[in-house]
Amino acid sequence: MTTQNAQQDATSPAQGSHQWILTLELPGRASATEHGTWNPVPGSTRHDVFVAIRQHVISRFPELERATVAFFALEPNQL
């Protein structure tokens, strides 16, 4: 299998400095896994970013407001 690297061109939207993945779950009822990139405000903590991302996901899925966090990852968006 051959893969090609896609390079970001001038028409691609800019990506954030960090890549995140969050899974929220109401066991036996509902779950959602979302992902994206984020530019933390200088001086913010990992917890600050977690709270902001969780709120972002809940704004899309209000039924998950009381959900358990099943997974959260936040990593620099570079190789």
N, C-alpha and C positions, 0 to 999 in steps of 0.2 A: 504494500500500500504506500502510495506517495502522497505527501501533503505539501502544500505550499503555504508559506507565511504571508498572511494578508498584512500589508502595511497601511497605516493610517494616512489618508491623503487629506488635502486641504478641505474637502467637502465633508469629511467625517466629523461628528461632534467631538469636542475635547472630552477626555475622560478625567475622572477625579484622581487624586493622589493615592487613594486607598480603595481596595475592592472588598465588598462585604457580601455575606450570605446569612440570611436569618430564616429559621423555621419556627413558626408558632403553631401550637397544637392544643386543641380541646379534645382530649382522648376519647375516641369512639364517636366524635361528632364532626370535627372539622380540623383542617390544617392548611397551612400555606407556607411555601418556601419562596422567598423573594431574593433577588440579588441586584447588585449595581455597584456604582463607584461613588465616592464621597470625597469632598475636600473639607477636612476638619478645620475649624477656626483655630488660628494659632493660639496655643496655650490650653486648648481643650484636652480633656482626658479621654481615655478609652471608654470610661463609663459615660461621659457626656455624649460621645458619638453613639454608643449603644442605645441610650435613651432616645436620642433624636431619630435614629434609624427605626427603632421599634415603633415610635410614634408615627413615623412615615408609613410603615407597613400597616399599622392599625387604621390609619386614615383611609387606606384602600380597602381594608377588610374590618369594618367596625365590630363585627361579630366576634373577632378574636381579641377584643380588649382585655379579657380576663384569661387569655390563653397562657399556657406554659411555654417557656422558651426551650425548644428541643435542641436547637443548634444555633450558634452564632460564631462567625469568623470575621475578622477584620485584619487585613494584611496590606502592606505597601503594594501599590499597583505597578510593580516593575519586576522584571526578570533579572 
